[in-house]
């Protein structure tokens, strides 16, 4: 049975065994690992993971793929979860996932990574194949076009450990954009205040063309006057934009605005 990938789901099925090996290497797979895979597709990567790890939780939205994944479903090392990864509560999964390894659907890659930083605190390593511009965004430098809220959040929580550009030919059908595998490891437990930091970061970039103070006010995070006062305490000009601030500045900004 042939399944046509759905553009609305951001599906591009991985069919190249060589790239599977690259993912496995950058994911630093070990026999005791419990892996979370979002969007297993035809199960090519799932099969590779199951042969090298203790357990794989595979989350798939598209029920049309059930015949392709049926063989994996009988493997005691694989648990299939049907549903939207952004709506399912993945926190009770047992055994608890320690790595997220996936060819992420393009249309949900950024929110899945952002949500997993806080929602799945046991995750220690991410190894994800995503659209090239998304991979670049995760570890973009301040004052660049790619730098945004997800750049700050990822860099506050993790450090990059690997990167590999990917040809369009490894997918069926070939996408119209370039892709890349990016791996990063958590640097330590997140502080209890991280959700507040996240709210400030997302508010700061919500109106990118406006000043930081105006953006935070429009996002309902804090009044412009309060933000300007805190910026002055930090030695920053009232006209500064969020894209000019390095990631470590945001926790301090959030602390003073709390």
C-alpha positions as CSV (number, residue, x, y, z in Angstrom):
1,X,0.0,0.0,0.0
2,X,1.4,3.4,-1.0
3,X,0.6,6.4,1.1
4,X,0.9,9.8,-0.5
5,X,2.5,12.3,1.9
6,X,0.2,15.2,2.9
7,X,1.5,18.7,2.5
8,X,-1.0,19.9,5.1
9,X,0.7,17.7,7.7
10,X,4.2,18.8,6.6
11,X,5.0,15.2,5.6
12,X,8.1,14.2,3.7
13,X,9.0,10.5,4.3
14,X,12.6,9.7,4.9
15,X,13.8,6.9,2.6
16,X,17.7,7.1,2.8
17,X,19.5,4.6,5.0
18,X,22.7,6.7,5.0
19,X,20.9,9.6,6.6
20,X,19.4,7.3,9.2
21,X,23.0,6.4,10.2
22,X,23.9,10.1,10.5
23,X,20.9,10.6,12.8
24,X,21.9,7.7,14.9
25,X,25.4,9.0,15.3
26,X,24.4,12.5,16.2
27,X,21.8,11.2,18.6
28,X,24.6,9.4,20.5
29,X,22.3,6.3,20.8
30,X,23.0,3.9,23.6
31,X,21.3,0.7,24.6
32,X,19.7,2.2,27.7
33,X,18.1,5.2,25.9
34,X,14.4,5.7,25.8
35,X,13.6,7.7,22.7
36,X,10.6,9.9,21.7
37,X,10.0,10.0,18.0
38,X,7.5,12.5,16.5
39,X,6.1,11.6,13.1
40,X,7.5,8.1,12.4
41,X,6.0,8.2,8.9
42,X,6.8,4.8,7.2
43,X,8.8,3.7,10.3
44,X,12.3,3.6,8.7
45,X,13.9,5.6,11.5
46,X,11.7,3.9,14.1
47,X,13.1,0.5,13.1
48,X,16.6,1.8,13.4
49,X,16.0,3.3,16.8
50,X,14.3,0.1,18.1
51,X,17.3,-2.0,17.2
52,X,19.7,0.2,19.2
53,X,17.7,1.6,22.2
54,X,15.8,0.3,25.2
55,X,12.4,1.7,24.0
56,X,10.9,4.0,21.4
57,X,7.7,6.0,21.9
58,X,6.5,6.9,18.3
59,X,3.8,9.5,18.0
60,X,1.9,9.6,14.7
61,X,-1.1,11.7,13.7
62,X,-1.9,10.1,10.3
63,X,-3.9,6.9,10.7
64,X,-3.3,6.1,7.0
65,X,0.2,5.0,8.0
66,X,-1.1,2.3,10.4
67,X,-0.5,-0.6,7.9
68,X,3.2,0.5,7.5
69,X,3.7,0.7,11.3
70,X,1.8,-2.5,12.2
71,X,4.9,-4.6,12.2
72,X,6.6,-2.2,14.6
73,X,3.6,-2.2,16.9
74,X,4.1,-5.8,17.9
75,X,7.7,-5.1,18.9
76,X,7.8,-4.9,22.8
77,X,10.4,-2.1,22.5
78,X,8.1,0.2,20.5
79,X,4.9,1.9,21.7
80,X,2.8,3.7,19.1
81,X,0.8,6.7,20.2
82,X,-1.8,8.0,17.8
83,X,-2.7,11.7,17.9
84,X,-1.3,15.2,17.6
85,X,2.0,15.6,19.5
86,X,1.1,19.2,20.3
87,X,-2.1,18.1,21.9
88,X,-1.2,14.8,23.6
89,X,0.0,14.9,27.2
90,X,3.4,13.2,26.7
91,X,4.6,13.8,30.3
92,X,3.2,10.5,31.7
93,X,5.0,8.3,29.1
94,X,6.6,5.2,30.6
95,X,9.4,4.5,30.4
96,X,10.3,8.2,30.5
97,X,11.9,9.4,27.2
98,X,15.4,10.8,27.6
99,X,16.0,11.7,23.9
100,X,13.9,13.2,21.2
101,X,15.0,11.8,17.8
102,X,12.8,12.5,14.8
103,X,12.3,13.7,11.3
104,X,10.0,16.4,12.4
105,X,7.0,17.4,10.2
106,X,7.9,20.8,8.9
107,X,4.8,22.6,10.0
108,X,5.2,21.7,13.7
109,X,8.9,21.4,14.2
110,X,9.4,24.7,16.0
111,X,6.5,24.4,18.5
112,X,7.4,20.8,19.3
113,X,11.0,21.7,20.2
114,X,9.9,24.8,22.2
115,X,7.2,22.8,24.1
116,X,9.5,19.9,24.8
117,X,12.1,22.1,26.5
118,X,9.8,22.7,29.4
119,X,7.1,20.0,29.0
120,X,9.5,17.1,29.0
121,X,12.2,18.0,31.6
122,X,13.7,14.4,31.4
123,X,14.8,15.0,27.8
124,X,18.5,15.3,27.8
125,X,19.2,15.3,24.0
126,X,17.4,16.4,20.9
127,X,18.4,15.2,17.4
128,X,15.9,16.4,14.9
129,X,15.8,16.7,11.1
130,X,14.0,20.0,10.2
131,X,13.9,22.6,7.5
132,X,17.3,24.2,7.1
133,X,16.1,27.7,8.1
134,X,14.6,26.2,11.3
135,X,17.8,24.4,12.2
136,X,19.7,27.7,11.7
137,X,17.2,29.6,13.8
138,X,17.7,27.4,16.9
139,X,21.3,28.6,17.3
140,X,21.2,31.9,15.5
141,X,23.3,34.8,16.7
142,X,21.7,38.1,18.0
143,X,21.1,40.8,15.4
144,X,20.6,38.3,12.6
145,X,17.5,37.7,10.6
146,X,17.2,34.1,11.9
147,X,17.4,35.1,15.6
148,X,14.1,35.0,17.4
149,X,12.2,33.7,20.4
150,X,13.0,30.0,19.8
151,X,16.7,30.9,19.4
152,X,16.7,32.4,22.9
153,X,14.8,29.6,24.5
154,X,16.8,26.8,23.0
155,X,20.1,28.5,23.8
156,X,19.1,29.1,27.4
157,X,18.4,25.4,27.8
158,X,20.9,23.6,25.6
159,X,24.1,23.6,23.6
160,X,24.5,22.4,20.1
161,X,26.5,19.2,19.7
162,X,26.0,18.4,16.0
163,X,24.9,19.7,12.6
164,X,24.5,18.0,9.2
165,X,23.0,19.5,6.0
166,X,20.6,17.1,4.2
167,X,20.0,16.7,0.5
168,X,16.4,17.0,-0.7
169,X,16.8,13.6,-2.4
170,X,16.6,11.7,0.9
171,X,12.8,12.3,1.1
172,X,9.8,11.1,-0.7
173,X,8.6,13.4,-2.2
174,X,11.6,15.8,-2.3
175,X,10.7,19.0,-0.5
176,X,11.1,22.4,-2.1
177,X,13.4,23.5,0.7
178,X,16.7,22.4,2.2
179,X,16.9,20.4,5.4
180,X,19.4,19.8,8.2
181,X,19.9,17.5,11.2
182,X,20.7,19.5,14.3
183,X,21.6,17.9,17.7
184,X,21.7,19.7,21.0
185,X,22.1,18.6,24.6
186,X,20.4,20.1,27.7
187,X,22.9,22.1,29.8
188,X,21.1,21.6,33.1
189,X,17.7,21.7,34.8
190,X,15.6,24.7,34.0
191,X,14.8,27.2,36.8
192,X,11.3,27.3,38.2
193,X,10.9,30.7,36.7
194,X,11.6,29.6,33.2
195,X,7.9,29.8,32.2
196,X,7.9,33.5,33.1
197,X,11.2,33.9,31.1
198,X,9.5,32.2,28.2
199,X,6.5,34.6,28.4
200,X,8.9,37.6,28.3
201,X,10.9,36.1,25.5
202,X,7.9,35.4,23.3
203,X,6.4,38.8,24.1
204,X,9.6,40.5,23.3
205,X,9.7,39.0,19.8
206,X,5.9,39.1,19.2
207,X,6.2,42.5,17.4
208,X,9.6,42.2,15.9
209,X,9.7,45.6,14.2
210,X,8.9,47.5,17.4
211,X,11.1,48.3,20.3
212,X,11.4,45.8,23.1
213,X,9.4,48.0,25.4
214,X,6.6,48.5,22.9
215,X,6.5,44.8,22.0
216,X,6.2,43.7,25.6
217,X,3.5,46.2,26.3
218,X,1.5,45.1,23.2
219,X,1.9,41.5,24.2
220,X,0.5,42.3,27.7
221,X,3.6,41.3,29.5
222,X,4.5,44.7,31.1
223,X,3.9,48.4,30.7
224,X,6.3,50.3,28.5
225,X,7.3,52.5,31.4
226,X,8.3,49.5,33.5
227,X,10.3,47.9,30.7
228,X,12.1,51.2,29.9
229,X,13.0,51.5,33.6
230,X,14.4,48.0,33.8
231,X,16.3,48.5,30.5
232,X,17.9,51.6,32.1
233,X,18.9,49.5,35.1
234,X,20.6,47.1,32.7
235,X,22.4,49.9,30.9
236,X,20.3,49.5,27.8
237,X,18.7,52.1,25.6
238,X,14.9,52.5,25.6
239,X,14.9,52.0,21.8
240,X,16.6,48.6,21.9
241,X,14.9,45.8,20.0
242,X,14.7,42.2,21.2
243,X,16.9,40.9,18.4
244,X,19.8,42.9,19.8
245,X,19.8,41.1,23.2
246,X,21.9,37.9,23.7
247,X,20.0,35.0,25.4
248,X,21.5,35.5,28.9
249,X,20.0,39.0,29.1
250,X,16.4,37.7,29.0
251,X,16.3,35.8,32.4
252,X,17.6,39.0,34.1
253,X,15.1,41.1,32.3
254,X,12.3,38.7,33.3
255,X,13.5,38.6,36.9
256,X,13.3,42.4,37.2
257,X,10.0,42.6,35.5
258,X,8.4,39.9,37.7
